[in-house]
Amino acid sequence: RELVDDEKVAEVVAMMTGVPVQRIAQAEGSRLLRMGEEIKDSIIGQDEAIAKIVKSIQRNRAGLKDPNKPIGTFVFLGPTGVGKTQLAKVLATYLFDTTENLIRIDMSEYME
């Protein structure tokens, strides 16, 4: 018989669901504490937005939210070139290891 450990279970769950369970399982607490600093290293000038996003994600991961509601709905508004898309991509990469798990709606047609 083959011994099944937590790493093998995480690998199978990740393969079947597409959720990076291995990454979620590793030192989640320390990762969450460093999250704001790591994102701020990649994004310049969006400290307030980063702080609010990190706070909501930390609250979610600590279990201090309604389980029937999403982690958050983040709507980035502002003029061209301030880093909205970059912040969304860095956040998606940090949480899901890819920017593919990002829903982006371009509302520039409705600027008038």
C-alpha positions in Angstrom: 0.0 0.0 0.0 1.1 3.5 -0.7 1.1 6.0 2.1 -1.1 9.0 1.5 0.0 12.2 3.2 -1.2 15.8 3.2 1.0 16.8 0.3 -0.5 14.1 -2.0 -4.0 15.1 -1.0 -3.2 18.7 -1.7 -1.7 17.8 -5.1 -4.8 15.8 -6.1 -7.2 18.6 -5.0 -5.1 21.1 -6.9 -5.2 19.0 -10.0 -8.9 18.4 -9.9 -10.1 21.9 -8.9 -7.4 24.1 -10.3 -7.0 25.7 -6.9 -3.3 25.9 -5.8 -3.8 24.0 -2.5 -0.1 23.4 -2.1 0.5 27.2 -2.0 -2.5 27.9 0.2 -1.3 25.3 2.7 2.2 26.6 3.1 2.7 29.0 6.0 -0.6 30.8 5.3 -0.3 33.0 8.4 3.2 34.4 7.7 2.2 34.9 4.0 -0.8 36.9 5.1 1.3 39.1 7.4 3.7 39.9 4.6 1.1 40.4 1.9 0.8 44.1 2.1 4.6 44.7 2.0 5.1 42.3 -0.9 2.3 43.9 -3.0 3.6 47.4 -2.1 7.0 46.4 -3.5 5.4 45.8 -6.9 3.0 48.7 -6.9 3.9 52.3 -6.4 1.5 55.0 -5.2 -1.4 52.8 -4.3 -0.8 52.3 -0.6 -4.3 53.1 0.6 -5.9 50.7 -2.0 -3.4 48.0 -1.1 -4.1 48.5 2.7 -7.9 48.1 2.2 -7.6 45.1 -0.1 -5.1 43.3 2.3 -7.3 44.0 5.3 -10.3 42.4 3.6 -8.3 39.4 2.5 -6.8 38.9 5.9 -10.2 39.2 7.5 -11.5 36.6 5.1 -8.7 34.1 5.7 -9.0 34.6 9.5 -12.6 33.5 9.3 -14.1 36.9 10.3 -16.6 37.2 7.5 -19.9 35.8 6.5 -19.3 32.5 4.7 -22.1 33.2 2.3 -20.4 36.3 0.9 -17.4 36.6 -1.3 -13.9 37.7 -0.1 -14.6 41.1 -1.6 -15.5 42.9 -4.8 -12.7 45.2 -5.8 -13.6 48.0 -8.2 -10.5 50.0 -9.3 -11.5 53.4 -10.7 -9.3 56.3 -11.8 -7.6 57.9 -14.7 -5.4 56.1 -17.2 -2.0 55.1 -16.0 -2.4 55.0 -12.2 -1.9 51.3 -11.9 -5.4 49.8 -11.6 -4.8 46.9 -13.9 -1.3 46.3 -12.5 -2.6 46.1 -9.0 -5.4 43.7 -10.1 -2.8 41.5 -11.8 -0.4 41.5 -8.9 -3.2 40.6 -6.5 -4.4 37.8 -8.7 -0.9 36.4 -9.0 -0.4 36.6 -5.3 -3.6 34.9 -4.4 -4.0 32.4 -7.3 -0.5 32.1 -8.9 -1.8 33.3 -12.2 -3.5 36.3 -13.7 -5.9 34.0 -15.5 -8.2 34.0 -12.4 -9.1 37.6 -12.9 -12.3 39.1 -14.2 -11.6 42.4 -15.9 -14.4 44.6 -17.2 -13.3 47.6 -19.4 -15.7 50.4 -18.9 -13.8 53.0 -21.0 -16.6 53.1 -23.5 -18.9 54.7 -20.9 -16.6 57.5 -19.9 -18.9 60.3 -21.1 
